[in-house]
Amino acid sequence: MEKCWFGRCIFISWYCDVGTCKFCYRSTQKSRIKHAKHARRTKESMIVEAILAKNLGWRIEFLTGGYKIYPIEELVDIAKIISKVYGEKIWLNLGALKKEELELFKPYVKGVVASIETVNPELHKTICPDKNIEDYEEMLKIEGFMKSMTIVVGLGEKREDFPLLKEFIQKYKLDRITFYALKPVPGTPYEEGPSTEDYCYWISETRKAFPELEIIAGTTARRVGEVSKVLEAGANAITKFPATKKFNSEEARVLEAEVAKAGREFVSTLTKLPDIDWAKEVDKLDIENKEEVKKKLFLYLDKMST
């Protein structure tokens, strides 16, 4: 039976220095946050999510967050810590990094993600006016890392745009792609996301064109009922579901049932905490501030147990 897993993104902040992508939640927050440093997450909270991912069978989808929040040295340190806690090299989605920057991450990072969102050049200029595709293309040319991209379905793309996506994947020899169904955010121009049919179309056509490509598909609490169709269309795994907030919720149970309905073996769990000594899990890690990490970990576990 083919395996399916849940991919958990670990965010470093909720602020973005770019903050002009018309579909993005951060575009509605930028003017409200006067000091970017106040929007940073603590390292302890990020470590906790890596501990949970390791013990719940989640894969770390990528380390991500708003652009230009941390100096590069701090970002490298965060990647190092998360990789060490999780026990594997991780993926990085932190903007269009240059070669000399990426080299600093190499001991801890296996792949880079280009947040392209849409490959239609005219649509991209309108939706993401300050994120140049060309900058990401330069990053994807850098050797020594696996390559991935993100696409948001529902921004206004047409099905006849698929050849543009196919060409992009081929040109940069991508190893992976993550699709998201647009989730409309109040304060942005968008009022509804794509239909299940449209969302699955992009996944299905990509799978037909690239049988070996790893395809990750995002879902939300409202869209879990389509997960079986998304997997049948060709996705390998699911991401974006609010796993800690909705742990063992009705939506989480539906998601797991949908994975089974698609004939997949779910190697992650969104409904059952393992019976382990969580304090010992922290104690055996080579990290600082273990007591603070434990406090945050048990706060997470308390919420996930209710």
Buried (B, 14 or more C-beta within 10 A) or exposed (E): EEEBBBBBBBBBBBBBBBBBBBBBBBBEBBEEBEEBEEBBBEBBBBBBBBBBBBBBBBBBBBBBBBBEBBEBEEBBBBBBBBBBBBEEBBBBBBBBBEEEBBEBBEEBBBBBBBBBBBBBEEBBEBBBEEBEBEEBBBBBEBEEBBBBBBBBBBBBBEEEBBEBBBEBBEEBEBBBBBBBBBBEBEEBEBEEBBEBEBBBBBBBBBBEBBEEBBBBBBBBBEBBBBBBBBBBBBBBBBBBBEBBEBBBBEBBBBBBBBBEBBEBEBBBBBBEBEEEEBBEBBEEBEBEBBEBBBEBBBEBBEEBEE
